[in-house]
Amino acid sequence: MPTEVASAGRHLFVFAHPDDEFACLEQLRRSVAEGHEVVCAYLTDGAYGGQAVEPRIEESQRALARQGVAAQSLHFIGAAAGIPDGGLPARMRTAYELLCELVSQQGPVTACFVTAWEGGHQDHDASHAILLAMRRNGHVDAPVWQFPLYNGEGLPGPLFRVMHPLTSNGPTTWLPISVRHRLLDLRTCLGYPSQWRTWLGLLPFVAFKLLFQGSYALQLASDDALEQRPHAGKLLYERRSPVTWEQIRQGYLELLETERPR
């Protein structure tokens, strides 16, 4: 399990957008409780559709403060670089270099956590590919754990499942949540007013998962998974946007091919 670490180290959490942290709140709590230094990096500005960036940043700061993560541990590198929400696949090189720089400044990490390779949102898959490219290129030397947010495997059109791990991503580790923390996490999920349209769709499913299933999913990420589509059929972001899996896959390969000697 990712929580079975012999001594405290540095845990890196990589998110595409402010609010992606909702899907790994239990691991964030455990990392803090076990004395690990937590470093959170956000790779886009989160300003989808012309939204203001600052409210999204403040919402994530409040959400993570409830888990014991200080504001100075959050690094909104995508906002600083103007990487747009939804546009990470086209800016993978920029995000990669910024994340490498952040890791170099913070020091070696002992565990990484990132959005799952699942075909739900193009920025989530691109974040996953960026972190695995960093590991392949030697910028991180630590296990990478992935957490699911949503995907449309086996479903038509706009339908999707929330926090549902793909079996193709390997065995699942379930992190049980206490009743107190289930309620705390539900409150946290209500704390993203700038994203109320998104949360109209997400909240019923997240609430059901929290209140009745009461656990979060983690799976070890594998470099081999990026050799193929996250699942059969058209991916959710391919149904919603012009971005394709092939574009993200090509961006990943370019990160591997164009790495400067270290």
N, C-alpha and C positions, 0 to 999 in steps of 0.2 A: 504493500500500500504506500501511497505517496507520503503519508503521515509518519511512516516508520523510518525516521532519520536519526542516526546515532547522535549527532550533535547539531546545534543550531547553525544554520548557514544563511544563504541568501536565496529567496524564492522570487523568480521573475514571472509576472503575470502580463500577458500580451493580449490586449483587447483591440478590436477594430474601432469601436465607438464608445463614448460615454453611455452607460447603462448596460453594456455587455456583462458587467461584473455580476449582474443578478443571477447568472447561471453557475457561479462558483463561490457563493458567499460562505458556504460551510468550509471550503478549503482555505479561504482567506482567513476565517476565524481561527482555524487550526494552525495555520502558519504563524499567526501572531501569538497564539497561546503557547506554542512550542518554542518561542523565542527567535524564530527566523526573521531576518530582515526582509521586509516585503518591498518589492519594486514593481510598480504598475506602469505600463506604457500603453498609450492610446495612439493608434496609427492614422486616424483620420480626424477631421475637425468636428464630425458629428452634425454638421450644419446642413442637413438634407433639406432641399426645397427652399433654400434661402433663410433658414432659421438662424437665430443668433447663436454664436458659439459659447459665450460666457455662461448662459443659464445651464447648458448641458454640463459644462465643467463643474459648476457649483453643485449640481444635482449628484454627480458622481462623488465629489468630495464629501458631501453629507452622507451618502450611502455608505461609503467606505469608512468614514469616521465612526459609524455605528459598529463596525467590525473591529475597531481599534487600529485602523490604518491611518496614519497622519497624512495631512495634505501634501507635505513635502516629499512623500513617497510616490506621488502620482505625477507622471510626466506626460504631458499632452503634446507629444512631439509632432503628431500629424497636424494639429491646429496651428502650431508654430510655423510649420512648413507649408500651410495652405493645401494640404491633401484633402480633397473633398470627400464627404460621405458618399459612398457608392462608386468612387473613382480610384480606389486603392489598386486594383489590377493594373491600371495604367501608370501608377506611380510606385511600383514595387521597389525599384532601384533606390529611389529617394528614401522610402521608409526603411529599407534594409540598412542603408548607410547610417541613418539616424539612430536606429536601434543598436547597431554595432557600436556606435560611438557612446551611446548611453551605457551599454554593458561594460565597455572599456573603462568608463569613468567610475561606475559603481563597483566594479570588481567581479571576480568569478561567481557564478551562480551554482547552486547545488540542486535545484529543481526548477522546471519551467512549466507553465500552465498557459494554454492558448485555446482559442475557439476551435471547434472540431472541424475536421475535413468531412463535410457532410452535404455540401451543395445547397445550403439554405440561402445564404447571402454571399454575394461575391467578395465583399470585404472580409468576411469571416474566413473563407477559404484562402484568400490572399494572405491574411495574417498568419495562418497556419503554414503556408508555403514559405513565407519569409523566415519564420523561426526555424523551420527545418533546414532551409538553406544555410542559415547561420550555423547550425550544428554541423552540417556536412562540411562547411568551410572552416570549422575550427574556432568559431567565435564563442561558442558555448560548448561545454563538455558536461552535460547533465541530462537526466531523463526528461523527456517532454511528455506531459500529460495533457490530454485534450478533453474539453467539456462541451457537450452538445447544447445548442441554443434552439434551433428549429430546422427542420428539413421536410421535403415533400416526397420522400421515398414511397413509391407505390400509390401515390395519390394523384388525382387529376387536377389540372388547372391551378388555382391559387391556394388549394388546401395544403395544410402542413401539420406536422406534429411538433410539440414543444418539449425540449429537454429529453429527447428520445434518442438514445445512442444507437448508431448503426451497428448491426452485427458484423459487418465487413471490417469495422475498425478494431475488432478483437474483443477479448474478455473485458467485462465491465467491473470496475470497483465502485461499490455503492457506499456513500458517506451518509450514515444516518444523521438526522437532525432532531434535536430535542424539541419538545412541544413549544417551549419558550422561544427557541430560535425560529421555529416555523412561523410563529406569529410575528416575530421581529422581521423576518425576511418578507413576509407579506406586506408589512408596513413599509419596508424599504421599496418594494415594487410599486407602491402607491406614491412614491416620492420623486417621480419623474414627470412633473406636469407639462414640461415642454414636449413630451412624447405621448401625450394623451391619445392621439389617434392610433399609434402603434400599440399602446397598451390596452386599448379597447379590444384588440384581437388577441393579445397575449395573455392578459390577466386571468381570464377564466381557466385557461389550461395550466398556467403557473400556480394559481391558487389550488387547483385540484391536486397537482403534484405535491405541493408543500403540505397541504392539510391531510391528505389521504395516503400518499405514497411515503412522504417524509424522508426523502433521501436525494442526494445529488449524485450524478454519474460522472465518473472519470475513466478514461481509457488511455493506455500508452500509445503515443503516436509513433508511426513507423514510416521511414523513408519510402518503403516499397509501396505504400498506399497512394502516393502521388503519381505512380506509374499509370494509374487508371482513374476513371471517373469515380466520384464518391459512391454512386449507386447507379444501377441501370435506369435507362429512360432519361427524359429531359429533367434537368435539375431545376429547382425552384427559381433560382435567379436567372436561368436561361428562359424561363417562361415570363419573367417580369421585366427583363432588361436585355440589351444587346450583348452583354458580357457572356462569354462562353467558358467552359472548363478548359478548352484548348488554349485560350488566352492566358489564363492563370498558370497552366502547366508550362507554357512557353516562357512566361516571366520567371518562373522558378528555375528552369534550365539556364536561362541567361544569367541568373545570379550565380549559378555554379560555374558557368563557362567563363565569366568575365571577372571573377575574383582576382584582385591584385595579390601578388605574392606577399606573405606576411613575414 
